């Protein structure tokens, strides 16, 4: 019969329908994630008073969301997703530029303090020290040194925490410098205060603090207060009671099994 002659054709049509449904579902999921990230970045930037025309960015975001049909096609979703990803990248670029400006300002302040400290040390070396001062120095030298949090290879971290890659230049992370820049953006998006992140960098080291942020991003749906969680990790690290290893291994196993 004619139907039997078209069996292969009908089977291919059925497979295409299934593939189209899967592609539409995946595109919707990607759009939902992108919408969430843009919304969090905008909210965090406005709350922290970050420079940039966030009012226009928010208006663009609302306009894109308003264009999503009730029953969108794959073409509809992909078109809006492309524009939403561009908006996300624009927001990330603004925050990265602001962070670079802050880093340059901080480096200038640190250089000035270093010059002042160097001058002070030079003067101190010329002046006689009292016995009390010498004793205080000896006490400081005898204090136990806290071991820094161990750094893990960047490749291992990225396999365990792939979500942070989108916040790197061009949606990828290929160096610790890029990783730390992405962590600053994610820190703001998650609502972690600058002081909490700065303290984590001082206690854990900048690479480990960035890794902790990447781990928190992976588990953001299960953490009520990312800022409080990071501060808790920092306190444990200060007491020598925290290691990134278990977190990274757990996330890596989850990523590989998923």
Residue frames relative to the residue before (quaternion, step in Angstrom):
aa qw qx qy qz dx dy dz
X 1.0000 0.0000 0.0000 0.0000 0.00 0.00 0.00
X 0.6774 -0.4945 0.3394 0.4258 3.61 -1.20 0.34
X 0.6367 0.5391 -0.3346 0.4381 3.59 1.03 -0.76
X 0.6515 0.5087 -0.3210 0.4623 3.57 0.96 -0.81
X 0.6371 0.5302 -0.3251 0.4553 3.56 1.04 -0.72
X 0.7297 0.3980 -0.2272 0.5075 3.60 1.16 -0.57
X 0.2684 0.8046 -0.4997 0.1758 3.62 1.19 0.33
X 0.6840 0.4816 -0.2940 0.4624 3.57 0.83 -0.99
X 0.6464 0.5257 -0.3173 0.4529 3.55 0.99 -0.86
X 0.6729 0.4905 -0.2972 0.4671 3.59 0.92 -0.89
X 0.6275 0.5341 -0.3363 0.4560 3.57 1.06 -0.76
X 0.6534 0.5037 -0.3071 0.4744 3.57 1.00 -0.83
X 0.6302 0.5269 -0.3321 0.4636 3.58 1.04 -0.76
X 0.6486 0.5144 -0.3141 0.4649 3.58 1.00 -0.84
X 0.6433 0.5154 -0.3166 0.4694 3.57 1.00 -0.83
X 0.6464 0.5213 -0.3211 0.4552 3.57 1.02 -0.80
X 0.6201 0.5368 -0.3399 0.4601 3.58 1.04 -0.77
X 0.6572 0.5020 -0.3053 0.4721 3.59 0.94 -0.90
X 0.6553 0.5130 -0.3092 0.4601 3.58 0.96 -0.88
X 0.6498 0.5161 -0.3163 0.4598 3.58 0.99 -0.84
X 0.6447 0.5124 -0.3223 0.4668 3.59 0.99 -0.80
X 0.6496 0.5107 -0.3162 0.4661 3.58 0.97 -0.83
X 0.6574 0.5097 -0.3073 0.4620 3.59 0.96 -0.91
X 0.6459 0.5139 -0.3224 0.4635 3.59 1.01 -0.79
X 0.6517 0.5092 -0.3161 0.4650 3.58 0.96 -0.86
X 0.6616 0.4984 -0.3087 0.4677 3.60 0.95 -0.87
X 0.6481 0.5147 -0.3209 0.4605 3.61 0.97 -0.82
X 0.6374 0.5197 -0.3273 0.4653 3.59 1.01 -0.79
X 0.6411 0.5199 -0.3228 0.4632 3.59 0.99 -0.84
X 0.6605 0.5038 -0.3077 0.4639 3.59 0.94 -0.89
X 0.6474 0.5098 -0.3197 0.4677 3.57 1.01 -0.79
X 0.6350 0.5298 -0.3313 0.4542 3.59 1.00 -0.80
X 0.6573 0.5007 -0.3063 0.4727 3.59 0.94 -0.88
X 0.6690 0.5005 -0.3024 0.4587 3.56 0.91 -0.92
X 0.6212 0.5355 -0.3327 0.4656 3.59 1.01 -0.81
X 0.6556 0.5216 -0.3091 0.4501 3.56 0.92 -0.94
X 0.6775 0.5017 -0.2966 0.4487 3.57 0.91 -0.95
X 0.6522 0.5053 -0.3194 0.4662 3.59 0.94 -0.87
X 0.6574 0.5178 -0.3151 0.4476 3.58 0.90 -0.92
X 0.6675 0.4950 -0.3082 0.4632 3.60 0.92 -0.87
X 0.6468 0.5182 -0.3259 0.4548 3.59 0.96 -0.81
X 0.6530 0.5094 -0.3161 0.4627 3.57 0.91 -0.89
X 0.6750 0.5008 -0.2993 0.4518 3.59 0.84 -0.98
X 0.6710 0.4958 -0.3016 0.4615 3.57 0.91 -0.92
X 0.6568 0.5161 -0.3161 0.4497 3.60 0.95 -0.87
X 0.6668 0.4917 -0.3060 0.4690 3.59 0.93 -0.86
X 0.6617 0.5128 -0.3116 0.4495 3.60 0.92 -0.88
X 0.7333 0.4103 -0.2336 0.4892 3.60 1.00 -0.78
X 0.4500 -0.7099 0.4429 0.3121 3.58 1.25 -0.05
X 0.2147 0.7988 -0.5318 0.1817 3.57 1.07 0.71
X 0.5147 -0.6391 0.4724 0.3215 3.57 -1.06 0.75
X 0.5285 0.5995 -0.4735 0.3701 3.55 -1.15 0.65
X 0.4995 -0.6577 0.4756 0.3030 3.55 -1.19 0.57
X 0.0454 -0.8530 0.5199 -0.0087 3.55 0.47 1.24
X 0.5482 0.6047 -0.3985 0.4183 3.58 1.22 -0.38
X 0.6709 0.4807 -0.2898 0.4845 3.57 0.97 -0.87
X 0.6362 0.5224 -0.3316 0.4608 3.57 1.00 -0.81
X 0.6547 0.5027 -0.3154 0.4682 3.58 0.97 -0.83
X 0.6366 0.5230 -0.3299 0.4608 3.60 1.01 -0.80
X 0.6341 0.5169 -0.3260 0.4738 3.58 1.03 -0.78
X 0.6373 0.5341 -0.3165 0.4564 3.55 0.99 -0.87
X 0.6713 0.4920 -0.3013 0.4654 3.58 0.87 -0.94
X 0.6369 0.5357 -0.3235 0.4503 3.56 1.06 -0.77
X 0.6501 0.5124 -0.3134 0.4654 3.58 1.00 -0.84
X 0.6547 0.5082 -0.3139 0.4633 3.57 0.92 -0.90
X 0.6648 0.5235 -0.3001 0.4403 3.58 1.02 -0.82
X 0.6517 0.5252 -0.3115 0.4499 3.58 1.21 -0.40
X 0.5180 0.6384 -0.4296 0.3737 3.59 1.22 -0.15
X 0.3609 -0.7488 0.5098 0.2216 3.65 -0.58 1.08
X 0.6150 -0.5442 0.4110 0.3959 3.55 -1.23 0.34
X 0.7748 0.1349 -0.0797 0.6125 3.58 1.08 -0.70
X 0.0447 -0.8595 0.5088 0.0195 3.59 0.46 1.18
X 0.3954 -0.6666 0.5739 0.2644 3.52 -1.25 0.53
X 0.6856 -0.4568 0.3526 0.4439 3.56 -1.29 0.15
X 0.6343 0.5310 -0.3237 0.4594 3.57 1.03 -0.78
X 0.6301 0.5337 -0.3312 0.4565 3.60 0.99 -0.83
X 0.6943 0.4859 -0.2783 0.4522 3.56 0.80 -1.06
X 0.6733 0.5009 -0.3073 0.4488 3.60 0.86 -0.91
X 0.6359 0.5349 -0.3311 0.4470 3.59 1.00 -0.78
X 0.6957 0.4487 -0.2709 0.4912 3.59 0.90 -0.94
X 0.6132 0.5524 -0.3478 0.4449 3.57 1.06 -0.71
X 0.6266 0.5381 -0.3393 0.4503 3.59 0.96 -0.82
X 0.6914 0.4673 -0.2768 0.4763 3.58 0.90 -0.93
X 0.6379 0.5252 -0.3297 0.4567 3.60 1.04 -0.76
X 0.6462 0.5122 -0.3186 0.4676 3.59 1.02 -0.78
X 0.6212 0.5190 -0.3394 0.4792 3.59 1.07 -0.69
X 0.6481 0.5080 -0.3177 0.4700 3.58 1.00 -0.81
X 0.6221 0.5328 -0.3320 0.4679 3.58 1.05 -0.77
X 0.6718 0.4952 -0.3016 0.4610 3.57 0.89 -0.91
X 0.6192 0.5389 -0.3407 0.4584 3.59 1.06 -0.73
X 0.6630 0.4967 -0.3044 0.4702 3.58 0.93 -0.89
X 0.6431 0.5162 -0.3187 0.4673 3.58 0.98 -0.84
X 0.6541 0.5208 -0.3158 0.4484 3.60 0.92 -0.86
X 0.6364 0.5261 -0.3310 0.4568 3.59 0.97 -0.81
X 0.6874 0.4739 -0.2835 0.4717 3.57 0.89 -0.93
X 0.6290 0.5284 -0.3388 0.4586 3.60 1.04 -0.70
X 0.6501 0.5060 -0.3175 0.4697 3.59 0.97 -0.83
X 0.6390 0.5175 -0.3265 0.4662 3.56 1.01 -0.79
X 0.6525 0.5156 -0.3145 0.4577 3.56 1.00 -0.86
X 0.6265 0.5318 -0.3359 0.4603 3.59 1.02 -0.77
X 0.6431 0.5142 -0.3191 0.4693 3.58 1.00 -0.85
X 0.6563 0.5031 -0.3109 0.4685 3.58 0.99 -0.86
X 0.6443 0.5232 -0.3231 0.4547 3.58 1.01 -0.82
X 0.6421 0.5182 -0.3222 0.4641 3.56 0.99 -0.83
X 0.6550 0.5027 -0.3074 0.4730 3.55 1.01 -0.84
X 0.6543 0.5132 -0.3052 0.4640 3.56 0.99 -0.87
X 0.6463 0.5197 -0.3209 0.4574 3.57 0.97 -0.84
X 0.6351 0.5258 -0.3296 0.4600 3.55 1.07 -0.73
X 0.6492 0.5076 -0.3103 0.4738 3.56 1.01 -0.86
X 0.6560 0.5136 -0.3152 0.4544 3.57 0.98 -0.87
X 0.6335 0.5270 -0.3338 0.4576 3.59 1.02 -0.78
X 0.6487 0.5115 -0.3176 0.4655 3.55 1.00 -0.85
X 0.6599 0.4951 -0.3153 0.4690 3.58 0.96 -0.87
X 0.6245 0.5406 -0.3447 0.4460 3.57 1.05 -0.75
X 0.6417 0.5112 -0.3262 0.4696 3.58 1.00 -0.81
X 0.6579 0.5042 -0.3127 0.4638 3.57 0.96 -0.90
X 0.6612 0.5037 -0.3114 0.4607 3.58 0.95 -0.88
X 0.6365 0.5298 -0.3297 0.4533 3.56 1.02 -0.80
X 0.6484 0.5054 -0.3210 0.4703 3.55 0.99 -0.82
X 0.6489 0.5227 -0.3180 0.4524 3.56 0.97 -0.87
X 0.6604 0.5054 -0.3087 0.4618 3.55 0.97 -0.88
X 0.6315 0.5351 -0.3389 0.4472 3.57 1.02 -0.76
X 0.6527 0.4983 -0.3155 0.4755 3.57 0.99 -0.86
X 0.6520 0.5334 -0.3217 0.4322 3.58 0.96 -0.92
X 0.6389 0.5402 -0.3348 0.4336 3.56 1.02 -0.74
X 0.6761 0.4851 -0.2928 0.4711 3.58 1.16 -0.59
X 0.6866 0.4706 -0.2792 0.4787 3.58 1.21 -0.47
X 0.4964 -0.6460 0.4745 0.3333 3.63 -1.01 0.67
X 0.3323 -0.7413 0.5508 0.1916 3.58 -1.04 0.81
X 0.4616 -0.6640 0.5100 0.2933 3.53 -1.10 0.71
X 0.6519 -0.5068 0.3802 0.4167 3.58 -1.27 0.30
X 0.6252 0.5472 -0.3448 0.4369 3.58 1.05 -0.76
X 0.6593 0.5084 -0.3099 0.4591 3.55 0.95 -0.89
X 0.6480 0.5104 -0.3224 0.4644 3.56 0.99 -0.80
X 0.6462 0.5172 -0.3151 0.4643 3.57 1.03 -0.79
X 0.6372 0.5260 -0.3310 0.4558 3.58 1.00 -0.82
X 0.6440 0.5216 -0.3237 0.4566 3.56 1.00 -0.80
X 0.6434 0.5239 -0.3256 0.4534 3.56 1.02 -0.80
X 0.6246 0.5309 -0.3402 0.4606 3.58 1.04 -0.78
X 0.6468 0.5257 -0.3211 0.4497 3.59 0.94 -0.90
X 0.6673 0.5164 -0.3075 0.4400 3.57 0.98 -0.88
X 0.6863 0.4964 -0.2803 0.4517 3.58 1.17 -0.64
X 0.4927 0.6714 -0.4390 0.3371 3.59 1.25 -0.17
X 0.5058 -0.6494 0.4607 0.3321 3.61 -0.96 0.76
X 0.3800 -0.7240 0.5340 0.2152 3.53 -0.99 0.86
X 0.3773 -0.7200 0.5363 0.2273 3.59 -0.90 0.97
X 0.4181 -0.7032 0.5174 0.2509 3.55 -0.86 0.96
X 0.4405 -0.6937 0.4903 0.2903 3.64 -0.83 0.86
X 0.5788 -0.5624 0.4481 0.3847 3.56 -1.22 0.46
X 0.4935 -0.6898 0.4479 0.2828 3.55 -0.84 1.00
X 0.3310 -0.7208 0.5758 0.1983 3.57 -1.02 0.88
X 0.2454 -0.7535 0.5928 0.1432 3.55 -1.13 0.70
X 0.6386 -0.5281 0.3736 0.4168 3.61 -1.14 0.49
X 0.5767 -0.6197 0.4081 0.3418 3.55 -0.99 0.86
X 0.6314 0.5505 -0.3383 0.4289 3.59 0.97 -0.82
X 0.6477 0.5122 -0.3116 0.4701 3.57 1.00 -0.82
X 0.6470 0.5202 -0.3151 0.4600 3.56 0.98 -0.87
X 0.6826 0.4894 -0.2977 0.4538 3.60 0.91 -0.89
X 0.6235 0.5205 -0.3508 0.4661 3.60 1.07 -0.60
X 0.6911 0.4624 -0.2721 0.4842 3.57 1.06 -0.73
X 0.8016 0.1995 -0.0629 0.5601 3.58 1.07 -0.79
X 0.0047 0.8636 -0.5042 0.0036 3.62 0.56 1.08
X 0.5750 0.6406 -0.3864 0.3313 3.62 1.09 -0.58
X 0.6324 0.5596 -0.3507 0.4048 3.61 1.04 -0.62
X 0.5014 0.6889 -0.4166 0.3168 3.60 1.20 -0.42
X 0.6241 0.5735 -0.3493 0.3994 3.59 1.01 -0.77
X 0.6861 0.4793 -0.2805 0.4700 3.57 1.19 -0.50
X 0.5319 0.5935 -0.4167 0.4372 3.58 1.28 0.20
X 0.6925 -0.4546 0.3379 0.4468 3.60 -1.25 0.18
X 0.8417 0.0722 -0.0791 0.5293 3.56 -0.69 1.07
X 0.6117 -0.5884 0.3431 0.4024 3.57 1.20 0.40
X 0.6845 0.3978 -0.2954 0.5348 3.58 1.21 0.46
X 0.1985 -0.7461 0.6212 0.1343 3.54 -1.31 0.40
X 0.0212 -0.8406 0.5399 -0.0378 3.55 -0.60 1.17
X 0.7720 0.2067 -0.1375 0.5851 3.58 1.26 0.04
X 0.6264 -0.5327 0.4017 0.4031 3.55 -1.26 0.32
X 0.5819 0.5728 -0.3769 0.4373 3.59 1.09 -0.59
X 0.6778 0.4700 -0.2805 0.4910 3.57 0.95 -0.91
X 0.6163 0.5511 -0.3369 0.4506 3.57 1.07 -0.74
X 0.6884 0.4742 -0.2883 0.4671 3.57 0.89 -0.90
X 0.6186 0.5283 -0.3443 0.4687 3.59 1.11 -0.64
X 0.6521 0.5034 -0.3088 0.4754 3.58 0.99 -0.84
X 0.6315 0.5491 -0.3341 0.4337 3.59 1.02 -0.79
X 0.6149 0.5417 -0.3493 0.4543 3.58 1.07 -0.69
X 0.6557 0.5013 -0.3075 0.4735 3.57 0.98 -0.85
X 0.6763 0.4858 -0.2891 0.4724 3.58 0.89 -0.93
X 0.5845 0.5757 -0.3635 0.4412 3.56 1.05 -0.75
X 0.6771 0.4798 -0.2876 0.4781 3.57 0.91 -0.93
X 0.6556 0.5297 -0.3082 0.4412 3.57 0.96 -0.89
X 0.7037 0.4633 -0.2592 0.4722 3.57 1.01 -0.82
X 0.4957 -0.6746 0.4202 0.3502 3.57 1.24 -0.21
X 0.3976 0.6873 -0.4998 0.3461 3.58 1.19 0.51
X 0.4402 -0.7230 0.4649 0.2595 3.58 -0.71 1.05
X 0.6184 -0.5512 0.4031 0.3889 3.61 -1.16 0.54
X 0.6515 0.5246 -0.3287 0.4385 3.60 0.98 -0.81
X 0.6406 0.5212 -0.3322 0.4556 3.61 1.00 -0.78
X 0.6834 0.4760 -0.2924 0.4699 3.56 0.96 -0.84
X 0.6268 0.5384 -0.3333 0.4540 3.57 1.04 -0.77
X 0.6451 0.5110 -0.3169 0.4716 3.57 1.00 -0.83
X 0.6358 0.5240 -0.3292 0.4613 3.59 1.00 -0.79
X 0.6411 0.5215 -0.3210 0.4626 3.59 1.01 -0.81
X 0.6747 0.5001 -0.2993 0.4529 3.56 0.96 -0.85
X 0.7196 0.4397 -0.2521 0.4747 3.59 0.97 -0.83
X 0.7794 0.3560 -0.1793 0.4833 3.58 0.81 -1.02
X 0.4755 -0.5757 0.4995 0.4393 3.52 1.07 -0.85
X 0.5978 -0.6214 0.3620 0.3542 3.63 -0.97 0.77
X 0.6467 0.5169 -0.3402 0.4459 3.62 0.96 -0.74
X 0.6885 0.4721 -0.2849 0.4711 3.58 0.88 -0.91
X 0.6223 0.5292 -0.3445 0.4627 3.60 1.05 -0.69
X 0.6412 0.5071 -0.3181 0.4801 3.58 1.02 -0.80
X 0.6354 0.5222 -0.3229 0.4683 3.58 1.03 -0.78
X 0.6320 0.5288 -0.3295 0.4607 3.59 0.99 -0.80
X 0.6349 0.5175 -0.3243 0.4732 3.59 1.01 -0.81
X 0.6404 0.5219 -0.3233 0.4615 3.59 0.98 -0.84
X 0.6499 0.5070 -0.3116 0.4726 3.59 1.00 -0.82
X 0.6496 0.5118 -0.3170 0.4643 3.58 0.96 -0.84
X 0.6149 0.5449 -0.3444 0.4543 3.60 1.04 -0.76
X 0.6495 0.5225 -0.3203 0.4500 3.59 0.95 -0.86
X 0.7750 0.3142 -0.1586 0.5249 3.59 1.05 -0.74
X 0.2417 0.8289 -0.4826 0.1469 3.57 1.27 0.37
X 0.6546 0.5346 -0.3156 0.4314 3.58 1.05 -0.70
X 0.7221 0.4093 -0.2333 0.5065 3.58 1.25 -0.34
X 0.6666 0.4702 -0.2930 0.4987 3.61 1.28 -0.01
X 0.3589 -0.7699 0.4901 0.1956 3.58 -0.53 1.16
X 0.8038 0.0937 -0.0179 0.5872 3.58 0.96 -0.86
X 0.2612 -0.7976 0.5221 0.1515 3.62 -0.05 1.24
X 0.6407 0.5340 -0.3279 0.4436 3.58 1.04 -0.77
X 0.6739 0.4810 -0.2866 0.4819 3.55 0.93 -0.90
X 0.6245 0.5410 -0.3320 0.4552 3.55 1.06 -0.75
X 0.6635 0.4942 -0.3090 0.4690 3.59 0.94 -0.88
X 0.6399 0.5178 -0.3335 0.4595 3.60 0.96 -0.79
X 0.6304 0.5245 -0.3346 0.4643 3.59 1.03 -0.74
X 0.6465 0.5038 -0.3180 0.4765 3.60 0.98 -0.83
X 0.6429 0.5326 -0.3211 0.4471 3.56 1.01 -0.82
X 0.6467 0.5099 -0.3213 0.4675 3.59 0.97 -0.83
X 0.6519 0.5018 -0.3180 0.4713 3.59 0.98 -0.81
X 0.6393 0.5232 -0.3228 0.4618 3.58 1.02 -0.81
X 0.6361 0.5332 -0.3289 0.4503 3.58 1.03 -0.76
X 0.7032 0.4212 -0.2587 0.5111 3.58 1.16 -0.59
X 0.5020 -0.6654 0.4158 0.3639 3.57 1.28 0.01
X 0.5412 0.6468 -0.3737 0.3861 3.56 1.22 0.46
X 0.6879 0.4703 -0.2750 0.4796 3.60 1.22 0.19
X 0.0047 0.7673 -0.6412 0.0128 3.53 -1.10 0.84
X 0.4658 -0.6889 0.4852 0.2703 3.56 -1.01 0.81
X 0.4848 0.7269 -0.4054 0.2689 3.56 1.19 -0.54
X 0.7016 0.4628 -0.3010 0.4505 3.64 0.67 -0.97
X 0.6407 0.5219 -0.3318 0.4551 3.60 0.98 -0.78
X 0.6807 0.4916 -0.2908 0.4587 3.57 0.86 -0.98
X 0.6656 0.5068 -0.3086 0.4526 3.58 0.90 -0.88
X 0.6469 0.5177 -0.3185 0.4604 3.59 0.96 -0.84
X 0.6876 0.4694 -0.2824 0.4766 3.58 0.90 -0.92
X 0.6280 0.5325 -0.3403 0.4541 3.60 1.03 -0.75
X 0.6634 0.4981 -0.3062 0.4670 3.58 0.91 -0.88
X 0.6372 0.5230 -0.3243 0.4639 3.56 1.03 -0.78
X 0.6617 0.5072 -0.3058 0.4598 3.59 0.97 -0.90
X 0.6799 0.4915 -0.2923 0.4590 3.58 0.96 -0.85
X 0.6906 0.4668 -0.2852 0.4732 3.58 1.01 -0.73
X 0.6686 0.5030 -0.3002 0.4581 3.55 1.20 -0.60
